[in-house]
């Protein structure tokens, strides 16, 4: 009789454990599937709304603010901040640096640069346009942020090391 009670006791414990596991699976699997549908990944899903956030770009003791563009590539970029990049110059119009890790490129791609654009190219480069020479380009890029006219405050032509950091909202 005692043996039967002991067996029943362990059977009930096992059933409770199985019920808990089933419950966890029923809740966990849909959550994983929903996250899998998000091409931007788990980091980006934690930072869905970057509207109104700004990027601080500094070099040579000077800094400017850029308004971030709402897209998956920008969300991935800001998860890697702060960062300092040694940037090279192209045709006295833009500074660029190759990132060590590529960002997702599922955001709208543009073909026209504007002075003050901070962009990401699908080959892994970050660029800052500081002069418009109206030369045609075959490059496609994803806009991360816009500095605007204040880009000249950095005197980018003579600088090579540039820092990027997210400005925290103090709302």
N, C-alpha and C positions, 0 to 999 in steps of 0.2 A: 504494500500500500504506500509506504514511504517512497519507494522507488518510483511509483507512478506519479506521485505529487512532484517529485524532483524533475522527472521528465517533462511534465506539464509546465512547470515553472520555466525551464530552459526553452521549451517550445514557444511559450508566450514572449519571453525575452527576444528570441530569434524573430518572431513575427513582428514585434515592435521595431526591431532594428531594420527589418526588410521594409516595413511601412515607412520609416523615416528615410531610408535610401530612395524609395520610389518617389516620395514627396520631393526630396532634393533634386532628383532627376527631372521630375515634371516641372519644377520651377527653373532649374538651371539650364536645361537644354534650350527652351525657347529664348532665354536671355542670351545664350551663346549664338543662336541662329540670328537673332535680331542684330547683334553686334557684328556678325559676319556679313550682313547685308550692307554695312557701312564701310565703303571703300577707304575711308579715311583712317580707320583703325581705332584702337582704344584710347590712344593719347589724344587724338583730335576730337573724339566724342566727348571728352571731359572739358574741352574748350570750344564748344560749338559757336559761341557768339563772341567775336572779337571786334564787333562794331564799336567804334569810338575809342578803341585802344590805340596807343601810339608807340612808335619805335624811336628810341634815342640813338642817333648816329654821331659818333665822336671821333675826332682825330686832331692831333696837334694842339690840344688844349681848347679846341672849339667843338661845339655840338649843335645839332639841329634836331628838330622833331619831324617825324614822318607819320602820316595817317595810314594805318594798316588797311589793306584790301581784304574783304571777306571772301576767302576761298580755302580749299583744303590744303593747298601748298603753303599758304601763309600760316595756317594753323600748325602745320608740321614744322615750319621754320621757327616759329616763336617757342616751340618746345625745346629748341636747341640753344636758346639764348640764356645768358649773355655769351657773346663770342667776339673774338678779335681776329680779323683776317688781314693777311698781307696781300694787298691788291695791286694788280698791274694795270697799266693804262693802254687803251686802244684809241689811236688817232686823236688824242687830246679831246675826246668827247665822253669817254666812259671809263670807270674803274671796274675791274672784275677780279674775282677770286673763285677758285674751284673748291667746293665743299667736300669734306671727306666722306660724307654720307649723302646720297641722292635723296631728294624730296619727292613726294608723289606729284604726278603731273596730270591729275584728273580735273584740273581747273581750266577755265577759259584761256585759250592761247591767243596772244595778240601779235601783230607784226609791226606796229608803229610805236617807236619810242618817243617820249616827251621828256624834256629837261626836268629833272627831279624824280624820275621813276627809279624805284628800287625793284629790280626784277630777278626772276629765276629762269634760267634757260634749262631745257630738258637734259642737256649734257652734264648738268651739275654745277653750273656757274651762277654766282650772284653778281649782279651788275648795278652800278649807279650811273645814270646818265647826267652829266653836268654841262654838256655843250651840245647844241643841235647843229649838225653840219648838213642836214638834209640829204645825206648819202643814202641810197636805197640799201636795204638789208634783206637777206633771205632768212634771217634768224627769226625763230618763233620764241616768244617768252611769255612768262606768267607774271603779272604785276603783283608784287608783294606789298608795296607801300608807295606813297607819294610824298616827297619832301616839298615840292613846289619851288617857288622862286628863292627860298632861303638856302637852296643847295649851294649857291655861290659863297655863303658864309663859311663853308668848310675849306675853300680854296683847294679843291680836290686835285687839281692838276699837279700840285707839288707834293701831295701826300701819298703814302703807300700803305700805312697800317691804319685800319679803320675798325672801330668797335661798334657793336650793335647790342642794344639791350632793350627789353620791354619796359615801358613806363607803366607802373602799377596805377590803377585807378584808385582814387581816394574818396569815393562816393560814400 
